[in-house]
Amino acid sequence: METKKLMATFAILMIALGVAGFAYAHWSETVKIEGEVTTGELSLEWSFDYNLIQKKPVAWAEWYIEDGYLWFGLYNVYPCLEVELWIDVHNTGTIPVKLYNWDCGLEEGSTDLSPWIEIKDIKFYGVDGNGDGVEGSIEQLDPCDSVVLYVKLHFMQKDEQGNTMPQDAWMGFWAWLEWVNWNAEIPS
């Protein structure tokens, strides 16, 4: 009987060690993952140029760009003066951008001279931002690309109602353009 007890104990011990050995014979290795995510940068630079087309050189202009703000002034304007403007927007960021919103208006106390301002031409030169084969689209402006807005203005003697352009008038105006990443959803 002793032998049977001893054999049973040995068998139970072998089973227990087998189970324990199986549990402890599990090998492993840990793989560690590290990473980094950075976001792109939306950055634009402006440049500007103009040309005054006049028979007598009496009108002049001043302008400057500071902190993304373009200021432009026309002085001694008269009927028949034509002005060409080139506004270059260069994407210096790392992600494509698109024009999202814009607005313009008159400064308080201004004389509204817009009835005497004819827009003779307005177009974009530069990239084919939407891939339709037409240069100058601003639907997408990729990094390092530029688009130039060209505007040609003509100051008229008379407006559509026959009123003469006022003398000694001042018109202050403002405008802004908001650019966003090219895939931004535009709220309805």
Disulfide bonds with the S-S distance in Angstrom:
none
